[in-house]
Amino acid sequence: MKRYLIERDIPGAAGLSAAELTDIAKQSNAAVTSLGVPYRWITSYVAGDKLYCLHEAEDADAVREHARRGGFPADLVVEVAGEFGPHTATP
């Protein structure tokens, strides 16, 4: 599966309560289950007025369908081309 970074514009996202984030997680899990195709939600980050999510799917259409079924935006969906960090600085 490919990895996708999803940007979701949600005004006031940084102010969402733990209970609200739990509800969003439940909606996302239900949407994943309903897809009936290989799909994995890896993690999400809350920053300002946005949620940034990392998902694995066969294609971007599955990511958009997940968002539609979950009832949340997918304002930007991009395939992750590579990954690096401190651990990649030395061979």
C-alpha atoms as one frame of an Amber mdcrd trajectory, in Angstrom:
protein
   0.000   0.000   0.000   1.025   3.596  -0.541   1.204   6.217   2.192  -0.806
   9.426   1.942  -0.614  12.674   3.858  -4.031  14.296   4.272  -4.587  17.916
   5.245  -7.993  18.663   6.741  -9.097  22.273   7.257 -11.106  22.356  10.471
 -11.467  25.825  12.002 -10.635  25.685  15.699  -9.055  22.221  15.430  -6.446
  23.025  18.094  -9.286  23.692  20.525 -10.983  20.326  20.058 -11.431  18.495
  23.339 -10.190  14.988  24.040 -13.791  13.781  23.817 -14.246  15.434  20.412
 -11.019  13.865  19.126 -12.219  10.502  20.431 -15.455  10.918  18.472 -13.494
  11.791  15.314 -11.326   8.688  15.841 -14.437   6.529  16.186 -15.866   8.014
  12.958 -12.575   7.365  11.176 -12.354   3.766  12.403 -15.929   3.100  11.280
 -15.174   4.576   7.861 -12.058   2.387   7.537 -14.088  -0.724   8.377 -16.842
   0.189   5.922 -14.471   0.557   2.962 -13.952  -3.162   2.493 -10.511  -2.603
   0.938  -7.001  -2.621   2.403  -6.718   0.627   4.368  -4.843   1.742   7.474
  -5.017   4.951   9.476  -1.549   5.422  10.961  -1.739   8.663  12.956  -3.028
  12.231  12.997  -1.708  15.537  14.276  -3.689  18.587  15.374  -2.116  21.965
  14.554  -3.875  25.311  14.420  -6.942  25.044  12.201  -5.884  21.773  10.610
  -5.588  18.053  11.102  -2.715  16.286   9.349  -3.257  12.566   8.926  -1.095
   9.750   7.652  -2.946   6.838   6.034  -2.041   3.801   3.937  -4.232   2.877
   0.982  -4.056   1.478  -2.521  -4.873   4.872  -4.061  -5.958   8.443  -3.326
  -9.566   7.655  -4.271  -9.793   5.319  -1.260  -8.510   8.127   0.964 -11.142
  10.514  -0.372 -13.871   7.884   0.049 -12.770   7.361   3.653 -13.161  11.098
   4.250 -16.581  11.158   2.600 -17.834   8.244   4.680 -16.348   9.720   7.849
 -17.906  13.109   7.200 -14.699  15.116   7.358 -12.772  17.118   4.769  -9.766
  15.947   2.783  -8.605  19.300   1.436  -5.244  17.966   0.298  -4.320  14.340
  -0.374  -0.738  13.680  -1.464   1.214  10.470  -1.827   4.279  10.336   0.399
   7.316  10.091  -1.883   9.845   9.376   0.850  10.618   9.579   4.523  13.715
  10.761   6.392  14.762  11.998   9.810  17.652  12.005  12.260  17.968   8.228
  11.921  18.785   8.582   8.214  21.697  10.986   8.722  24.245   8.192   9.068
  24.527   5.021   7.023
